[in-house]
Every structure is written in C-alpha cells, then in structure tokens.
Amino acid sequence: MSGKAPPSRLASDAVHSRLRREILSGELAPGDPVPSERALSERLGVNRHAVREALKRLQQAGLVRITQGGATRVLDWRQSAGLEVLLDLMERDAEPPAELIRSVLEMRVSIGVDAARRCAERGKADVRERVGSLAESTATRVEAADPAALEEFVAMWQAIVNGSGNLAYLLGLNSLNAALDAYPDLGRALAPRDPRALRQLGKSIAAGDDAAAARAASALLEADLD
C-alpha cells in the first residue's frame, strides 16, 4: 500500500499553502474577499473540490469566514487564529521579526513559570523526582560545555509541563518548540547557561515547593528576554 497522498489531497494542500501565505503576509488583508472557487480553480489549475477543502481548512484555522451564498472573507488572524499559526509565521521569513521572537519567548516564560509551580504543587512524587534528576544532569552538562545540554533541557521542560497536568500548556509547548526548531541558531542561543538556576528549579519541584519553583523558573527563563 502506497504511503503517497492522493492527487486531490496534494492539490488541496497547494491551494491551502498559497492562500495561507497570502493572508499571513497581508497580501489578502482582513475584510478582503477571497477569490471565488471557480476563479481559484482556474488560476491555480486545480479542481473546485480541492479549493473547497482548502477553504474549509483555512476557516478551521480562523483565517477566513465562509458565508453560504456570499463571499468568503479574510479574517484578522490576530483576533481569530490559534497557536497553529505560530509556526507558519516563524517559517514565512528567513529571519523572523524581533517582535515575533519576543512574543514567543514571553509566552515561553508565562507557560514555564506556571507549569513549574503546578508541577511542584500537584505532580506525583516520581514525576517530581525525575524533573530534579533531569535538572541536575542538564546543569552538569552545562558545566561541561556539552552540546547535549540543550536536548536535556528540552526533556526537562517536557517533564515539567507533563507533571503540571495542564493539556493546554502541553500543546502550547509543542507549538513553541516547533517554532524554535525552525531556527536552529535561535534554539542554540536559548540553550541553558546557568547551572545554579537549573539546580534550584529541579530541587524546588522535587521538594514540592510551588512558590520556589515558580521563582526559579522565572529567573531561568526571563534571562533569555534580556
């Protein structure tokens, strides 16, 4: 059985990517009508079913509003879209704008601090102990200038967010990691550098001290904003 996508899906993907790029770049501005199914079909050389499927996906992502019997119009994605648009924005340019990077890092701080607090507060003992162990091994790798410290750091945060018991935080972390992965140089710049802060975070969570965990997470993540 072939693992290739059927031609209809490939055509729909192409239309979806084209329109999404035009919306996020501002070429199609909020309030603008999207060309009709017929016009898009002729312009892009695909059938109308592929266009219809692409428009449905754009509506689900909060990028357009489809009105039966009326024009499909572009929405202001800043007011209607979700985190799935974040990676699209990061990948649109060779170098993401500073405003976008700052927004991503501020959200990282927000999720990280509260996740650390909740992990310490309600995480099971074995989960909290694992976080402490990962924090210690990350700190040790940082001290040894081991490039694997970044991978260990990511695993530590994955364990913290899992331990927080907050599914929305977990999905948000996935989106943030995917966005940062799109720019390896940025990811390397965000590698942990403070072994003391790492150990403090790990010990606070392992001990179940939620207030200390929040302070330690804030100190660790806020440093990247500076």
C-alpha positions as CSV (number, residue, x, y, z in Angstrom):
1,M,0.0,0.0,0.0
2,S,1.5,3.3,-1.1
3,G,2.2,6.0,1.5
4,K,1.8,8.8,-1.0
5,A,-1.0,11.3,-0.6
6,P,-3.7,11.2,-3.3
7,P,-3.6,13.8,-6.0
8,S,-6.7,15.5,-4.6
9,R,-5.1,16.0,-1.2
10,L,-1.9,17.3,-2.8
11,A,-3.9,19.8,-4.8
12,S,-5.8,20.9,-1.7
13,D,-2.5,21.3,0.2
14,A,-1.1,23.5,-2.6
15,V,-4.2,25.8,-2.5
16,H,-4.2,25.9,1.2
17,S,-0.5,26.9,1.4
18,R,-0.8,29.5,-1.3
19,L,-3.8,31.3,0.4
20,R,-2.4,30.9,3.9
21,R,0.8,32.6,2.7
22,E,-1.1,35.5,1.1
23,I,-3.2,36.0,4.2
24,L,-0.3,35.9,6.7
25,S,1.8,38.2,4.5
26,G,-1.1,40.8,4.3
27,E,-1.4,40.4,0.5
28,L,-5.0,39.4,1.4
29,A,-6.0,41.8,4.2
30,P,-8.7,41.4,6.8
31,G,-12.1,42.0,5.2
32,D,-10.9,41.3,1.7
33,P,-12.9,38.8,-0.3
34,V,-11.2,35.6,-1.2
35,P,-11.5,34.8,-5.0
36,S,-14.3,32.5,-5.8
37,E,-13.9,28.7,-6.0
38,R,-14.2,29.0,-9.8
39,A,-11.6,31.8,-10.1
40,L,-9.1,29.9,-7.8
41,S,-9.7,26.7,-9.6
42,E,-8.8,28.3,-13.0
43,R,-5.9,30.4,-11.6
44,L,-4.2,27.5,-9.8
45,G,-5.1,24.7,-12.2
46,V,-6.9,22.5,-9.7
47,N,-10.5,21.2,-9.4
48,R,-13.1,23.1,-7.3
49,H,-13.3,20.2,-4.7
50,A,-9.6,20.9,-3.9
51,V,-10.3,24.6,-3.5
52,R,-13.3,23.9,-1.3
53,E,-11.3,21.6,1.0
54,A,-8.5,24.2,1.3
55,L,-11.0,26.9,2.2
56,K,-12.6,24.7,4.9
57,R,-9.1,24.2,6.5
58,L,-8.5,27.9,6.4
59,Q,-11.8,28.5,8.1
60,Q,-11.0,25.9,10.8
61,A,-7.7,27.8,11.4
62,G,-9.5,31.1,11.9
63,L,-8.1,32.7,8.8
64,V,-11.3,33.1,6.7
65,R,-15.1,33.1,7.2
66,I,-17.1,31.2,4.7
67,T,-20.6,32.5,4.1
68,Q,-23.1,30.4,2.2
69,G,-24.3,32.4,-0.9
70,G,-21.8,35.2,-0.1
71,A,-18.1,35.9,-0.5
72,T,-15.5,34.2,1.6
73,R,-13.7,36.9,3.5
74,V,-10.3,37.1,5.2
75,L,-10.4,37.4,9.0
76,D,-7.9,39.3,11.2
77,W,-5.8,36.3,12.2
78,R,-4.5,38.2,15.2
79,Q,-8.1,38.1,16.6
80,S,-9.3,34.8,15.4
81,A,-6.5,32.3,14.8
82,G,-4.8,29.9,17.3
83,L,-1.3,28.7,18.1
84,E,-1.2,26.6,14.9
85,V,-0.5,29.8,13.0
86,L,2.6,30.5,15.1
87,L,4.9,28.1,13.1
88,D,3.5,29.4,9.8
89,L,4.6,32.9,10.9
90,M,8.0,31.8,12.0
91,E,8.6,30.0,8.7
92,R,7.4,32.7,6.5
93,D,10.7,34.7,6.6
94,A,14.3,33.7,6.6
95,E,14.7,35.8,9.7
96,P,11.7,36.2,12.0
97,P,10.9,39.7,13.1
98,A,12.1,40.7,16.6
99,E,8.5,41.3,17.8
100,L,7.6,37.7,16.9
101,I,10.6,36.3,18.7
102,R,9.9,38.4,21.8
103,S,6.3,37.2,21.8
104,V,7.3,33.6,21.6
105,L,9.8,34.0,24.4
106,E,7.3,35.8,26.6
107,M,4.8,33.1,26.1
108,R,7.5,30.6,27.0
109,V,8.1,32.4,30.3
110,S,4.4,32.5,31.1
111,I,3.8,28.8,30.4
112,G,7.1,27.7,32.1
113,V,6.6,29.6,35.3
114,D,3.1,28.4,35.9
115,A,3.8,24.9,34.7
116,A,6.7,24.7,37.2
117,R,4.5,25.9,40.0
118,R,1.7,23.4,39.2
119,C,4.2,20.5,38.7
120,A,5.6,21.1,42.2
121,E,2.1,21.5,43.6
122,R,0.3,18.5,42.1
123,G,2.9,16.4,40.3
124,K,3.3,12.9,41.6
125,A,6.5,12.2,43.6
126,D,8.1,10.1,40.9
127,V,7.5,12.8,38.3
128,R,8.9,15.5,40.5
129,E,12.0,13.3,41.3
130,R,12.5,12.8,37.5
131,V,12.4,16.6,37.0
132,G,15.0,17.0,39.7
133,S,17.2,14.4,38.1
134,L,16.9,16.0,34.6
135,A,17.7,19.4,36.1
136,E,20.8,18.0,37.7
137,S,22.0,16.2,34.6
138,T,21.3,19.4,32.5
139,A,23.3,21.5,34.9
140,T,26.2,19.0,34.8
141,R,26.2,19.1,31.0
142,V,26.2,22.9,31.0
143,E,29.2,23.0,33.3
144,A,31.0,20.6,30.9
145,A,30.0,22.7,27.9
146,D,28.3,19.6,26.5
147,P,26.1,20.4,23.4
148,A,23.7,17.8,24.6
149,A,22.7,20.1,27.4
150,L,20.0,21.7,25.1
151,E,18.4,18.3,24.4
152,E,18.4,17.5,28.1
153,F,16.9,21.0,28.9
154,V,14.0,20.3,26.5
155,A,13.4,17.0,28.1
156,M,13.3,18.6,31.5
157,W,10.7,21.1,30.4
158,Q,8.6,18.4,28.8
159,A,8.6,16.5,32.1
160,I,7.7,19.7,34.0
161,V,4.8,20.5,31.7
162,N,3.6,16.9,31.7
163,G,3.8,17.0,35.5
164,S,1.7,20.2,35.6
165,G,-1.3,18.2,34.4
166,N,-2.3,21.0,32.0
167,L,-3.1,19.8,28.5
168,A,-3.3,23.3,27.1
169,Y,0.2,24.0,28.3
170,L,1.5,20.8,26.8
171,L,0.0,21.7,23.4
172,G,1.3,25.2,23.7
173,L,4.8,23.9,24.5
174,N,4.7,21.7,21.4
175,S,3.9,24.7,19.2
176,L,6.6,26.8,20.8
177,N,9.2,24.0,20.4
178,A,8.2,23.6,16.8
179,A,8.6,27.3,16.2
180,L,12.0,27.4,17.8
181,D,13.1,24.3,16.0
182,A,12.5,26.1,12.7
183,Y,15.5,28.3,13.6
184,P,18.4,26.2,14.9
185,D,20.6,29.3,15.6
186,L,17.9,30.7,17.8
187,G,17.5,27.4,19.6
188,R,21.2,27.3,20.4
189,A,21.1,30.9,21.6
190,L,18.4,29.8,24.1
191,A,20.5,26.9,25.5
192,P,20.7,26.9,29.3
193,R,23.7,28.7,30.7
194,D,23.0,28.9,34.5
195,P,23.6,25.6,36.3
196,R,22.8,27.1,39.6
197,A,19.3,28.2,38.4
198,L,18.7,24.8,36.9
199,R,19.5,23.0,40.1
200,Q,17.3,25.4,42.1
201,L,14.4,24.7,39.8
202,G,14.9,20.9,40.0
203,K,15.3,20.9,43.8
204,S,12.2,23.1,44.3
205,I,10.0,20.9,42.1
206,A,11.3,17.7,43.7
207,A,10.6,19.1,47.1
208,G,7.1,20.1,46.1
209,D,7.8,23.8,46.9
210,D,5.5,25.5,44.4
211,A,6.4,29.1,45.2
212,A,10.2,28.4,45.0
213,A,9.7,26.5,41.7
214,A,7.9,29.5,40.2
215,R,10.6,31.9,41.2
216,A,13.4,29.6,39.9
217,A,11.6,29.1,36.6
218,S,11.1,32.8,36.2
219,A,14.8,33.5,36.9
220,L,15.8,30.9,34.4
221,L,13.5,31.9,31.5
222,E,13.4,35.7,32.0
223,A,17.2,35.8,31.4
224,D,16.6,35.0,27.7
225,L,14.3,38.0,27.3
226,D,17.2,40.3,28.4
